[in-house]
Structures are given as structure tokens and as C-alpha cells.
Amino acid sequence: MEISKFQKLMYELYAHNDKRRGGKATMLWLVEEVGELAEAIRREEPENIEEELADCFAWIGALANLYGIDLEEAFLKKYPGVCPTCSQKPCICTD
Amino acid sequence: MEISKFQKLMYELYAHNDKRRGGKATMLWLVEEVGELAEAIRREEPENIEEELADCFAWIGALANLYGIDLEEAFLKKYPGVCPTCSQKPCICTD
């Protein structure tokens, strides 16, 4: 699936809710799901890691839609095929 | 760009670092970027929101790679064209 199609599906499902709720409250939803992902990773539960990653991805799509951001374009601007910090592929950063 | 191609690019750039660092430390990177996104949204800075969304997306890709998860598959399993909570499209949840 194209990233743009993912964003379109998220828009069709949730844009009316995201607009009503606004950016700051929508950000809190992402934070909540990131917390659930942290718990799944701490507990090393593969099924939950998969589900919570999907939720975090979904909320990132919702925020991108809300702010009129093309996620693919934003990604390629920051990561144009090389690491934005060391400018190498593969990355040679050590952190 | 296909979601799978995004994951492949992230793998080629960062998989060696992610494996060395491990899941828990990689999760902390996502948390750090989510904090930066929260700051950008609180300050209503469109350029920063775009960049931090890209970073959060990138770290979600890194975690998916590290745990052998296909992000598109995980998303479609949780969001099969309808909201997983109300089973409707568009979603009729009120939160």
C-alpha cells in the first residue's frame, strides 16, 4: 500500500473526529499509544508490539492529515536516502 | 512510495544500529521524537511539526524492522477499512 493511500484511508475514517478534537488532543492520543507500545516492548509481547505499532502509525497518519502534511514527502525531505546526521547509507552514527 | 519500500529503506540505513541498540533503547528514541513532536504542536510550528512527524514515522519503521513486523500488514490487521472500535467508516466514536 502506498503511504498516500494509508493517509487517505485514515482521512476517510477519522478526519472529522481529528478536526473536532484538534491538534493538541490528537497528540495526546499518540502519546497514549506510544505508552502502550512501551509497555508491550518492556514485556516483550510480540502480538501487542505489532498492534501498538499499528496504532502509533495510525495516529501519526491522523496528525499528518490534520496539519495537511504529506507523510511520504516529509519523510523523504528529512531522510533523502541517507542518514540526515552522518549523510551516509548505511548510517555510521554510533548512538 | 509503498510502506514496504519505506521499511526497506529504513532497514538499509539503520538496521545494524537498531540491532546493536536493542528494542528498549530504540523505543526511547521514539519517545524522544514524540516529545519533540509534542513541543512543535504545542508551539504551533508547522515546519517543525512536519520534521518531527517524519522522525516519529522513521522510528516506528525502525521498531517494526527490529521486531520483524510488516507495518502495512499490522495496520490492515488492526484497521481493516473500518474503525476497530465502532466497526464503521467513517468512525462514529465520540472521543
N, CA and C atoms of all chains as a GROMACS GRO file, in nm:
protein
  570
    1MET      N    1   0.084  -0.119   0.000
    1MET     CA    2   0.000   0.000   0.000
    1MET      C    3   0.088   0.125   0.000
    2GLU      N    4   0.049   0.220  -0.083
    2GLU     CA    5   0.122   0.348  -0.084
    2GLU      C    6   0.098   0.423   0.049
    3ILE      N    7   0.199   0.497   0.092
    3ILE     CA    8   0.183   0.578   0.213
    3ILE      C    9   0.066   0.676   0.195
    4SER      N   10   0.054   0.731   0.074
    4SER     CA   11  -0.055   0.827   0.047
    4SER      C   12  -0.192   0.761   0.060
    5LYS      N   13  -0.200   0.632   0.023
    5LYS     CA   14  -0.329   0.562   0.034
    5LYS      C   15  -0.362   0.536   0.181
    6PHE      N   16  -0.258   0.503   0.258
    6PHE     CA   17  -0.275   0.489   0.403
    6PHE      C   18  -0.331   0.619   0.461
    7GLN      N   19  -0.271   0.733   0.421
    7GLN     CA   20  -0.319   0.862   0.473
    7GLN      C   21  -0.463   0.889   0.431
    8LYS      N   22  -0.497   0.853   0.308
    8LYS     CA   23  -0.632   0.876   0.257
    8LYS      C   24  -0.734   0.793   0.336
    9LEU      N   25  -0.698   0.668   0.364
    9LEU     CA   26  -0.788   0.582   0.442
    9LEU      C   27  -0.808   0.638   0.582
   10MET      N   28  -0.697   0.684   0.643
   10MET     CA   29  -0.709   0.745   0.776
   10MET      C   30  -0.797   0.869   0.769
   11TYR      N   31  -0.784   0.946   0.662
   11TYR     CA   32  -0.865   1.068   0.646
   11TYR      C   33  -1.013   1.032   0.640
   12GLU      N   34  -1.045   0.934   0.556
   12GLU     CA   35  -1.185   0.895   0.539
   12GLU      C   36  -1.245   0.840   0.669
   13LEU      N   37  -1.164   0.770   0.745
   13LEU     CA   38  -1.212   0.711   0.870
   13LEU      C   39  -1.227   0.815   0.981
   14TYR      N   40  -1.127   0.906   0.991
   14TYR     CA   41  -1.114   0.982   1.116
   14TYR      C   42  -1.102   1.133   1.105
   15ALA      N   43  -1.095   1.191   0.984
   15ALA     CA   44  -1.064   1.335   0.974
   15ALA      C   45  -1.165   1.420   1.051
   16HIS      N   46  -1.294   1.383   1.046
   16HIS     CA   47  -1.397   1.463   1.116
   16HIS      C   48  -1.373   1.462   1.268
   17ASN      N   49  -1.333   1.348   1.322
   17ASN     CA   50  -1.302   1.340   1.466
   17ASN      C   51  -1.177   1.420   1.499
   18ASP      N   52  -1.074   1.406   1.414
   18ASP     CA   53  -0.947   1.474   1.441
   18ASP      C   54  -0.966   1.625   1.440
   19LYS      N   55  -1.046   1.675   1.343
   19LYS     CA   56  -1.070   1.820   1.333
   19LYS      C   57  -1.148   1.871   1.455
   20ARG      N   58  -1.247   1.796   1.494
   20ARG     CA   59  -1.326   1.835   1.612
   20ARG      C   60  -1.239   1.840   1.738
   21ARG      N   61  -1.153   1.740   1.750
   21ARG     CA   62  -1.069   1.726   1.869
   21ARG      C   63  -0.954   1.827   1.871
   22GLY      N   64  -0.897   1.852   1.751
   22GLY     CA   65  -0.785   1.946   1.739
   22GLY      C   66  -0.650   1.881   1.759
   23GLY      N   67  -0.543   1.957   1.727
   23GLY     CA   68  -0.408   1.903   1.724
   23GLY      C   69  -0.357   1.858   1.860
   24LYS      N   70  -0.380   1.940   1.962
   24LYS     CA   71  -0.322   1.908   2.093
   24LYS      C   72  -0.385   1.782   2.152
   25ALA      N   73  -0.517   1.770   2.142
   25ALA     CA   74  -0.583   1.650   2.196
   25ALA      C   75  -0.550   1.527   2.112
   26THR      N   76  -0.530   1.546   1.982
   26THR     CA   77  -0.493   1.432   1.897
   26THR      C   78  -0.351   1.385   1.930
   27MET      N   79  -0.264   1.482   1.961
   27MET     CA   80  -0.128   1.447   2.005
   27MET      C   81  -0.132   1.361   2.130
   28LEU      N   82  -0.224   1.390   2.219
   28LEU     CA   83  -0.235   1.310   2.343
   28LEU      C   84  -0.272   1.165   2.313
   29TRP      N   85  -0.352   1.144   2.209
   29TRP     CA   86  -0.384   1.007   2.168
   29TRP      C   87  -0.257   0.935   2.123
   30LEU      N   88  -0.173   1.004   2.046
   30LEU     CA   89  -0.046   0.940   2.004
   30LEU      C   90   0.038   0.906   2.126
   31VAL      N   91   0.046   1.000   2.220
   31VAL     CA   92   0.126   0.976   2.342
   31VAL      C   93   0.073   0.852   2.416
   32GLU      N   94  -0.059   0.841   2.425
   32GLU     CA   95  -0.120   0.726   2.492
   32GLU      C   96  -0.079   0.596   2.424
   33GLU      N   97  -0.084   0.594   2.291
   33GLU     CA   98  -0.050   0.472   2.218
   33GLU      C   99   0.100   0.442   2.227
   34VAL      N  100   0.181   0.546   2.232
   34VAL     CA  101   0.326   0.526   2.249
   34VAL      C  102   0.352   0.463   2.386
   35GLY      N  103   0.275   0.504   2.485
   35GLY     CA  104   0.287   0.442   2.618
   35GLY      C  105   0.252   0.295   2.613
   36GLU      N  106   0.148   0.261   2.540
   36GLU     CA  107   0.108   0.120   2.528
   36GLU      C  108   0.214   0.040   2.452
   37LEU      N  109   0.276   0.104   2.352
   37LEU     CA  110   0.385   0.037   2.280
   37LEU      C  111   0.505   0.013   2.372
   38ALA      N  112   0.535   0.112   2.454
   38ALA     CA  113   0.646   0.098   2.550
   38ALA      C  114   0.620  -0.020   2.643
   39GLU      N  115   0.497  -0.034   2.688
   39GLU     CA  116   0.462  -0.145   2.777
   39GLU      C  117   0.479  -0.280   2.706
   40ALA      N  118   0.432  -0.286   2.581
   40ALA     CA  119   0.443  -0.411   2.504
   40ALA      C  120   0.590  -0.450   2.481
   41ILE      N  121   0.674  -0.348   2.458
   41ILE     CA  122   0.817  -0.374   2.437
   41ILE      C  123   0.884  -0.412   2.569
   42ARG      N  124   0.849  -0.344   2.677
   42ARG     CA  125   0.904  -0.379   2.808
   42ARG      C  126   0.871  -0.523   2.843
   43ARG      N  127   0.748  -0.566   2.811
   43ARG     CA  128   0.704  -0.702   2.844
   43ARG      C  129   0.743  -0.805   2.738
   44GLU      N  130   0.799  -0.755   2.629
   44GLU     CA  131   0.840  -0.843   2.518
   44GLU      C  132   0.724  -0.931   2.470
   45GLU      N  133   0.612  -0.865   2.435
   45GLU     CA  134   0.493  -0.935   2.388
   45GLU      C  135   0.474  -0.907   2.239
   46PRO      N  136   0.519  -0.997   2.152
   46PRO     CA  137   0.520  -0.972   2.006
   46PRO      C  138   0.385  -0.930   1.949
   47GLU      N  139   0.276  -0.998   1.989
   47GLU     CA  140   0.144  -0.965   1.934
   47GLU      C  141   0.105  -0.822   1.969
   48ASN      N  142   0.132  -0.782   2.094
   48ASN     CA  143   0.098  -0.647   2.137
   48ASN      C  144   0.188  -0.543   2.072
   49ILE      N  145   0.316  -0.577   2.053
   49ILE     CA  146   0.406  -0.483   1.985
   49ILE      C  147   0.351  -0.454   1.846
   50GLU      N  148   0.308  -0.558   1.776
   50GLU     CA  149   0.253  -0.540   1.642
   50GLU      C  150   0.130  -0.449   1.644
   51GLU      N  151   0.038  -0.476   1.737
   51GLU     CA  152  -0.087  -0.398   1.743
   51GLU      C  153  -0.060  -0.253   1.782
   52GLU      N  154   0.028  -0.232   1.877
   52GLU     CA  155   0.054  -0.096   1.924
   52GLU      C  156   0.134  -0.016   1.820
   53LEU      N  157   0.222  -0.083   1.746
   53LEU     CA  158   0.292  -0.015   1.636
   53LEU      C  159   0.191   0.032   1.532
   54ALA      N  160   0.090  -0.053   1.505
   54ALA     CA  161  -0.015  -0.014   1.409
   54ALA      C  162  -0.089   0.109   1.460
   55ASP      N  163  -0.119   0.111   1.589
   55ASP     CA  164  -0.190   0.225   1.647
   55ASP      C  165  -0.106   0.354   1.641
   56CYS      N  166   0.023   0.342   1.675
   56CYS     CA  167   0.110   0.461   1.667
   56CYS      C  168   0.118   0.512   1.523
   57PHE      N  169   0.132   0.422   1.430
   57PHE     CA  170   0.136   0.457   1.288
   57PHE      C  171   0.007   0.529   1.249
   58ALA      N  172  -0.106   0.475   1.294
   58ALA     CA  173  -0.237   0.535   1.261
   58ALA      C  174  -0.247   0.678   1.314
   59TRP      N  175  -0.203   0.701   1.437
   59TRP     CA  176  -0.214   0.836   1.495
   59TRP      C  177  -0.117   0.933   1.429
   60ILE      N  178  -0.004   0.884   1.382
   60ILE     CA  179   0.087   0.969   1.306
   60ILE      C  180   0.021   1.009   1.174
   61GLY      N  181  -0.051   0.916   1.113
   61GLY     CA  182  -0.126   0.947   0.992
   61GLY      C  183  -0.235   1.050   1.020
   62ALA      N  184  -0.303   1.035   1.135
   62ALA     CA  185  -0.409   1.130   1.172
   62ALA      C  186  -0.351   1.270   1.190
   63LEU      N  187  -0.239   1.279   1.261
   63LEU     CA  188  -0.177   1.411   1.283
   63LEU      C  189  -0.129   1.472   1.152
   64ALA      N  190  -0.070   1.390   1.066
   64ALA     CA  191  -0.026   1.440   0.935
   64ALA      C  192  -0.146   1.496   0.858
   65ASN      N  193  -0.257   1.424   0.858
   65ASN     CA  194  -0.378   1.472   0.789
   65ASN      C  195  -0.426   1.604   0.849
   66LEU      N  196  -0.428   1.609   0.980
   66LEU     CA  197  -0.480   1.728   1.049
   66LEU      C  198  -0.399   1.853   1.016
   67TYR      N  199  -0.268   1.836   0.999
   67TYR     CA  200  -0.180   1.950   0.969
   67TYR      C  201  -0.150   1.964   0.820
   68GLY      N  202  -0.222   1.887   0.737
   68GLY     CA  203  -0.205   1.898   0.593
   68GLY      C  204  -0.067   1.859   0.545
   69ILE      N  205  -0.008   1.759   0.613
   69ILE     CA  206   0.129   1.715   0.580
   69ILE      C  207   0.124   1.585   0.502
   70ASP      N  208   0.201   1.579   0.393
   70ASP     CA  209   0.220   1.456   0.315
   70ASP      C  210   0.334   1.379   0.382
   71LEU      N  211   0.298   1.266   0.444
   71LEU     CA  212   0.394   1.193   0.527
   71LEU      C  213   0.513   1.142   0.445
   72GLU      N  214   0.485   1.095   0.324
   72GLU     CA  215   0.592   1.047   0.238
   72GLU      C  216   0.689   1.161   0.203
   73GLU      N  217   0.632   1.275   0.166
   73GLU     CA  218   0.713   1.392   0.131
   73GLU      C  219   0.796   1.437   0.252
   74ALA      N  220   0.732   1.441   0.368
   74ALA     CA  221   0.803   1.483   0.491
   74ALA      C  222   0.918   1.387   0.521
   75PHE      N  223   0.891   1.256   0.504
   75PHE     CA  224   0.995   1.156   0.531
   75PHE      C  225   1.112   1.172   0.435
   76LEU      N  226   1.081   1.187   0.306
   76LEU     CA  227   1.189   1.196   0.206
   76LEU      C  228   1.267   1.327   0.216
   77LYS      N  229   1.201   1.431   0.268
   77LYS     CA  230   1.271   1.558   0.288
   77LYS      C  231   1.376   1.542   0.400
   78LYS      N  232   1.337   1.469   0.506
   78LYS     CA  233   1.428   1.451   0.620
   78LYS      C  234   1.528   1.339   0.595
   79TYR      N  235   1.483   1.231   0.528
   79TYR     CA  236   1.568   1.113   0.502
   79TYR      C  237   1.579   1.090   0.352
   80PRO      N  238   1.661   1.169   0.284
   80PRO     CA  239   1.668   1.159   0.136
   80PRO      C  240   1.761   1.045   0.091
   81GLY      N  241   1.738   0.927   0.146
   81GLY     CA  242   1.819   0.810   0.107
   81GLY      C  243   1.946   0.794   0.187
   82VAL      N  244   1.977   0.893   0.269
   82VAL     CA  245   2.094   0.884   0.359
   82VAL      C  246   2.050   0.931   0.498
   83CYS      N  247   2.132   0.898   0.598
   83CYS     CA  248   2.105   0.944   0.735
   83CYS      C  249   2.121   1.097   0.739
   84PRO      N  250   2.022   1.170   0.796
   84PRO     CA  251   2.032   1.315   0.800
   84PRO      C  252   2.144   1.366   0.892
   85THR      N  253   2.195   1.280   0.979
   85THR     CA  254   2.300   1.324   1.073
   85THR      C  255   2.439   1.302   1.015
   86CYS      N  256   2.465   1.180   0.962
   86CYS     CA  257   2.600   1.150   0.911
   86CYS      C  258   2.609   1.157   0.759
   87SER      N  259   2.494   1.174   0.693
   87SER     CA  260   2.487   1.180   0.546
   87SER      C  261   2.538   1.053   0.477
   88GLN      N  262   2.535   0.939   0.547
   88GLN     CA  263   2.581   0.812   0.491
   88GLN      C  264   2.467   0.711   0.478
   89LYS      N  265   2.487   0.611   0.390
   89LYS     CA  266   2.400   0.495   0.382
   89LYS      C  267   2.487   0.371   0.364
   90PRO      N  268   2.487   0.277   0.460
   90PRO     CA  269   2.417   0.284   0.588
   90PRO      C  270   2.475   0.391   0.680
   91CYS      N  271   2.391   0.430   0.774
   91CYS     CA  272   2.428   0.529   0.876
   91CYS      C  273   2.552   0.483   0.954
   92ILE      N  274   2.642   0.578   0.982
   92ILE     CA  275   2.760   0.543   1.064
   92ILE      C  276   2.757   0.612   1.201
   93CYS      N  277   2.642   0.668   1.238
   93CYS     CA  278   2.628   0.726   1.371
   93CYS      C  279   2.642   0.613   1.475
   94THR      N  280   2.681   0.649   1.595
   94THR     CA  281   2.706   0.544   1.696
   94THR      C  282   2.608   0.548   1.812
   95ASP      N  283   2.500   0.624   1.801
   95ASP     CA  284   2.407   0.628   1.914
   95ASP      C  285   2.279   0.551   1.885
   96MET      N  286   0.525   0.623  -0.246
   96MET     CA  287   0.616   0.516  -0.202
   96MET      C  288   0.537   0.412  -0.122
   97GLU      N  289   0.563   0.287  -0.151
   97GLU     CA  290   0.499   0.180  -0.075
   97GLU      C  291   0.550   0.180   0.070
   98ILE      N  292   0.463   0.144   0.162
   98ILE     CA  293   0.505   0.133   0.302
   98ILE      C  294   0.620   0.034   0.314
   99SER      N  295   0.614  -0.075   0.238
   99SER     CA  296   0.721  -0.177   0.242
   99SER      C  297   0.854  -0.120   0.194
  100LYS      N  298   0.850  -0.029   0.097
  100LYS     CA  299   0.975   0.033   0.048
  100LYS      C  300   1.032   0.127   0.154
  101PHE      N  301   0.943   0.198   0.222
  101PHE     CA  302   0.986   0.283   0.334
  101PHE      C  303   1.058   0.197   0.438
  102GLN      N  304   0.998   0.081   0.472
  102GLN     CA  305   1.061  -0.005   0.572
  102GLN      C  306   1.195  -0.057   0.524
  103LYS      N  307   1.205  -0.090   0.395
  103LYS     CA  308   1.329  -0.142   0.338
  103LYS      C  309   1.440  -0.035   0.345
  104LEU      N  310   1.402   0.088   0.311
  104LEU     CA  311   1.500   0.197   0.318
  104LEU      C  312   1.548   0.217   0.461
  105MET      N  313   1.455   0.215   0.555
  105MET     CA  314   1.493   0.229   0.697
  105MET      C  315   1.585   0.114   0.738
  106TYR      N  316   1.554  -0.006   0.687
  106TYR     CA  317   1.638  -0.124   0.720
  106TYR      C  318   1.780  -0.104   0.670
  107GLU      N  319   1.792  -0.063   0.544
  107GLU     CA  320   1.925  -0.045   0.484
  107GLU      C  321   2.005   0.065   0.555
  108LEU      N  322   1.934   0.167   0.599
  108LEU     CA  323   2.002   0.278   0.666
  108LEU      C  324   2.042   0.244   0.809
  109TYR      N  325   1.952   0.177   0.882
  109TYR     CA  326   1.964   0.174   1.029
  109TYR      C  327   1.958   0.038   1.098
  110ALA      N  328   1.931  -0.071   1.025
  110ALA     CA  329   1.908  -0.199   1.095
  110ALA      C  330   2.026  -0.239   1.184
  111HIS      N  331   2.148  -0.215   1.138
  111HIS     CA  332   2.265  -0.255   1.217
  111HIS      C  333   2.269  -0.178   1.350
  112ASN      N  334   2.235  -0.050   1.345
  112ASN     CA  335   2.230   0.030   1.467
  112ASN      C  336   2.118  -0.014   1.560
  113ASP      N  337   2.001  -0.040   1.501
  113ASP     CA  338   1.884  -0.079   1.581
  113ASP      C  339   1.911  -0.212   1.652
  114LYS      N  340   1.973  -0.307   1.580
  114LYS     CA  341   2.003  -0.439   1.640
  114LYS      C  342   2.104  -0.425   1.754
  115ARG      N  343   2.206  -0.344   1.734
  115ARG     CA  344   2.307  -0.324   1.837
  115ARG      C  345   2.244  -0.260   1.961
  116ARG      N  346   2.159  -0.163   1.938
  116ARG     CA  347   2.098  -0.086   2.046
  116ARG      C  348   1.992  -0.167   2.121
  117GLY      N  349   1.914  -0.247   2.042
  117GLY     CA  350   1.807  -0.328   2.101
  117GLY      C  351   1.673  -0.254   2.108
  118GLY      N  352   1.567  -0.331   2.138
  118GLY     CA  353   1.431  -0.279   2.134
  118GLY      C  354   1.404  -0.170   2.236
  119LYS      N  355   1.449  -0.192   2.359
  119LYS     CA  356   1.414  -0.095   2.465
  119LYS      C  357   1.481   0.040   2.439
  120ALA      N  358   1.607   0.040   2.401
  120ALA     CA  359   1.676   0.167   2.374
  120ALA      C  360   1.622   0.233   2.247
  121THR      N  361   1.580   0.152   2.151
  121THR     CA  362   1.522   0.210   2.029
  121THR      C  363   1.387   0.273   2.059
  122MET      N  364   1.311   0.209   2.149
  122MET     CA  365   1.183   0.267   2.194
  122MET      C  366   1.208   0.405   2.255
  123LEU      N  367   1.316   0.420   2.329
  123LEU     CA  368   1.345   0.551   2.391
  123LEU      C  369   1.368   0.659   2.286
  124TRP      N  370   1.427   0.621   2.173
  124TRP     CA  371   1.444   0.717   2.064
  124TRP      C  372   1.307   0.764   2.014
  125LEU      N  373   1.213   0.669   1.999
  125LEU     CA  374   1.079   0.709   1.955
  125LEU      C  375   1.016   0.805   2.056
  126VAL      N  376   1.031   0.771   2.184
  126VAL     CA  377   0.973   0.857   2.289
  126VAL      C  378   1.033   0.998   2.280
  127GLU      N  379   1.163   1.006   2.257
  127GLU     CA  380   1.230   1.136   2.245
  127GLU      C  381   1.170   1.216   2.129
  128GLU      N  382   1.152   1.151   2.016
  128GLU     CA  383   1.098   1.221   1.898
  128GLU      C  384   0.951   1.260   1.919
  129VAL      N  385   0.877   1.175   1.990
  129VAL     CA  386   0.737   1.209   2.020
  129VAL      C  387   0.733   1.333   2.110
  130GLY      N  388   0.829   1.343   2.201
  130GLY     CA  389   0.839   1.464   2.285
  130GLY      C  390   0.866   1.587   2.200
  131GLU      N  391   0.952   1.575   2.101
  131GLU     CA  392   0.981   1.688   2.013
  131GLU      C  393   0.860   1.725   1.928
  132LEU      N  394   0.783   1.623   1.888
  132LEU     CA  395   0.660   1.649   1.812
  132LEU      C  396   0.559   1.722   1.901
  133ALA      N  397   0.549   1.679   2.026
  133ALA     CA  398   0.457   1.745   2.120
  133ALA      C  399   0.495   1.894   2.135
  134GLU      N  400   0.624   1.921   2.142
  134GLU     CA  401   0.670   2.060   2.155
  134GLU      C  402   0.632   2.141   2.030
  135ALA      N  403   0.654   2.083   1.914
  135ALA     CA  404   0.623   2.152   1.788
  135ALA      C  405   0.472   2.181   1.776
  136ILE      N  406   0.391   2.086   1.824
  136ILE     CA  407   0.245   2.105   1.819
  136ILE      C  408   0.202   2.208   1.923
  137ARG      N  409   0.260   2.200   2.042
  137ARG     CA  410   0.228   2.300   2.146
  137ARG      C  411   0.260   2.440   2.097
  138ARG      N  412   0.374   2.455   2.027
  138ARG     CA  413   0.417   2.586   1.977
  138ARG      C  414   0.353   2.625   1.843
  139GLU      N  415   0.279   2.529   1.786
  139GLU     CA  416   0.214   2.552   1.655
  139GLU      C  417   0.314   2.598   1.550
  140GLU      N  418   0.422   2.518   1.533
  140GLU     CA  419   0.527   2.548   1.436
  140GLU      C  420   0.520   2.447   1.321
  141PRO      N  421   0.454   2.485   1.210
  141PRO     CA  422   0.428   2.390   1.100
  141PRO      C  423   0.553   2.318   1.047
  142GLU      N  424   0.662   2.390   1.028
  142GLU     CA  425   0.784   2.328   0.974
  142GLU      C  426   0.836   2.220   1.069
  143ASN      N  427   0.833   2.251   1.198
  143ASN     CA  428   0.881   2.154   1.296
  143ASN      C  429   0.786   2.036   1.310
  144ILE      N  430   0.655   2.062   1.301
  144ILE     CA  431   0.558   1.952   1.308
  144ILE      C  432   0.588   1.854   1.195
  145GLU      N  433   0.614   1.906   1.075
  145GLU     CA  434   0.643   1.821   0.960
  145GLU      C  435   0.769   1.737   0.985
  146GLU      N  436   0.876   1.802   1.032
  146GLU     CA  437   1.002   1.731   1.055
  146GLU      C  438   0.990   1.626   1.166
  147GLU      N  439   0.924   1.662   1.274
  147GLU     CA  440   0.913   1.568   1.386
  147GLU      C  441   0.819   1.452   1.354
  148LEU      N  442   0.715   1.478   1.273
  148LEU     CA  443   0.630   1.367   1.227
  148LEU      C  444   0.713   1.269   1.144
  149ALA      N  445   0.802   1.322   1.059
  149ALA     CA  446   0.889   1.237   0.978
  149ALA      C  447   0.978   1.152   1.069
  150ASP      N  448   1.032   1.214   1.175
  150ASP     CA  449   1.118   1.140   1.267
  150ASP      C  450   1.041   1.031   1.341
  151CYS      N  451   0.921   1.063   1.389
  151CYS     CA  452   0.839   0.962   1.459
  151CYS      C  453   0.807   0.846   1.364
  152PHE      N  454   0.772   0.879   1.242
  152PHE     CA  455   0.743   0.776   1.141
  152PHE      C  456   0.867   0.689   1.120
  153ALA      N  457   0.982   0.751   1.110
  153ALA     CA  458   1.107   0.678   1.088
  153ALA      C  459   1.135   0.580   1.203
  154TRP      N  460   1.116   0.624   1.327
  154TRP     CA  461   1.144   0.536   1.441
  154TRP      C  462   1.042   0.424   1.453
  155ILE      N  463   0.918   0.450   1.410
  155ILE     CA  464   0.819   0.342   1.405
  155ILE      C  465   0.862   0.238   1.302
  156GLY      N  466   0.917   0.284   1.190
  156GLY     CA  467   0.971   0.192   1.089
  156GLY      C  468   1.088   0.112   1.144
  157ALA      N  469   1.175   0.178   1.221
  157ALA     CA  470   1.290   0.110   1.280
  157ALA      C  471   1.245   0.001   1.376
  158LEU      N  472   1.147   0.034   1.462
  158LEU     CA  473   1.097  -0.066   1.558
  158LEU      C  474   1.029  -0.182   1.486
  159ALA      N  475   0.952  -0.151   1.383
  159ALA     CA  476   0.887  -0.258   1.306
  159ALA      C  477   0.993  -0.350   1.248
  160ASN      N  478   1.097  -0.294   1.190
  160ASN     CA  479   1.206  -0.376   1.135
  160ASN      C  480   1.271  -0.462   1.243
  161LEU      N  481   1.297  -0.402   1.356
  161LEU     CA  482   1.367  -0.472   1.465
  161LEU      C  483   1.287  -0.592   1.514
  162TYR      N  484   1.154  -0.580   1.515
  162TYR     CA  485   1.070  -0.689   1.564
  162TYR      C  486   1.013  -0.774   1.450
  163GLY      N  487   1.065  -0.752   1.328
  163GLY     CA  488   1.022  -0.834   1.214
  163GLY      C  489   0.875  -0.816   1.179
  164ILE      N  490   0.825  -0.695   1.198
  164ILE     CA  491   0.683  -0.667   1.174
  164ILE      C  492   0.666  -0.593   1.041
  165ASP      N  493   0.570  -0.639   0.960
  165ASP     CA  494   0.533  -0.572   0.836
  165ASP      C  495   0.430  -0.466   0.874
  166LEU      N  496   0.469  -0.339   0.864
  166LEU     CA  497   0.386  -0.229   0.915
  166LEU      C  498   0.252  -0.221   0.841
  167GLU      N  499   0.256  -0.242   0.711
  167GLU     CA  500   0.131  -0.238   0.633
  167GLU      C  501   0.035  -0.349   0.679
  168GLU      N  502   0.091  -0.469   0.696
  168GLU     CA  503   0.011  -0.584   0.740
  168GLU      C  504  -0.047  -0.559   0.880
  169ALA      N  505   0.036  -0.505   0.968
  169ALA     CA  506  -0.007  -0.476   1.105
  169ALA      C  507  -0.119  -0.372   1.103
  170PHE      N  508  -0.103  -0.270   1.020
  170PHE     CA  509  -0.205  -0.164   1.010
  170PHE      C  510  -0.337  -0.221   0.959
  171LEU      N  511  -0.330  -0.300   0.851
  171LEU     CA  512  -0.453  -0.354   0.791
  171LEU      C  513  -0.521  -0.458   0.880
  172LYS      N  514  -0.442  -0.524   0.964
  172LYS     CA  515  -0.499  -0.620   1.059
  172LYS      C  516  -0.582  -0.544   1.164
  173LYS      N  517  -0.527  -0.431   1.210
  173LYS     CA  518  -0.597  -0.353   1.313
  173LYS      C  519  -0.706  -0.263   1.253
  174TYR      N  520  -0.679  -0.207   1.134
  174TYR     CA  521  -0.773  -0.113   1.069
  174TYR      C  522  -0.813  -0.167   0.932
  175PRO      N  523  -0.902  -0.268   0.930
  175PRO     CA  524  -0.937  -0.333   0.801
  175PRO      C  525  -1.042  -0.252   0.724
  176GLY      N  526  -1.015  -0.122   0.708
  176GLY     CA  527  -1.108  -0.038   0.630
  176GLY      C  528  -1.219   0.024   0.713
  177VAL      N  529  -1.230  -0.020   0.837
  177VAL     CA  530  -1.328   0.039   0.930
  177VAL      C  531  -1.258   0.067   1.063
  178CYS      N  532  -1.320   0.149   1.146
  178CYS     CA  533  -1.266   0.176   1.280
  178CYS      C  534  -1.273   0.048   1.363
  179PRO      N  535  -1.163   0.009   1.429
  179PRO     CA  536  -1.164  -0.115   1.508
  179PRO      C  537  -1.255  -0.107   1.631
  180THR      N  538  -1.293   0.014   1.672
  180THR     CA  539  -1.376   0.029   1.792
  180THR      C  540  -1.525   0.025   1.759
  181CYS      N  541  -1.568   0.105   1.657
  181CYS     CA  542  -1.711   0.112   1.624
  181CYS      C  543  -1.747   0.031   1.499
  182SER      N  544  -1.646  -0.022   1.431
  182SER     CA  545  -1.666  -0.102   1.308
  182SER      C  546  -1.734  -0.025   1.196
  183GLN      N  547  -1.724   0.110   1.197
  183GLN     CA  548  -1.787   0.192   1.095
  183GLN      C  549  -1.683   0.266   1.012
  184LYS      N  550  -1.722   0.310   0.892
  184LYS     CA  551  -1.643   0.401   0.810
  184LYS      C  552  -1.738   0.504   0.749
  185PRO      N  553  -1.725   0.632   0.783
  185PRO     CA  554  -1.633   0.688   0.882
  185PRO      C  555  -1.668   0.646   1.025
  186CYS      N  556  -1.567   0.655   1.108
  186CYS     CA  557  -1.579   0.622   1.251
  186CYS      C  558  -1.688   0.708   1.317
  187ILE      N  559  -1.767   0.644   1.405
  187ILE     CA  560  -1.869   0.721   1.478
  187ILE      C  561  -1.839   0.730   1.628
  188CYS      N  562  -1.716   0.694   1.665
  188CYS     CA  563  -1.674   0.711   1.805
  188CYS      C  564  -1.674   0.861   1.839
  189THR      N  565  -1.690   0.892   1.965
  189THR     CA  566  -1.701   1.034   2.003
  189THR      C  567  -1.584   1.085   2.085
  190ASP      N  568  -1.475   1.009   2.094
  190ASP     CA  569  -1.362   1.058   2.174
  190ASP      C  570  -1.247   1.105   2.089
   0.00000   0.00000   0.00000
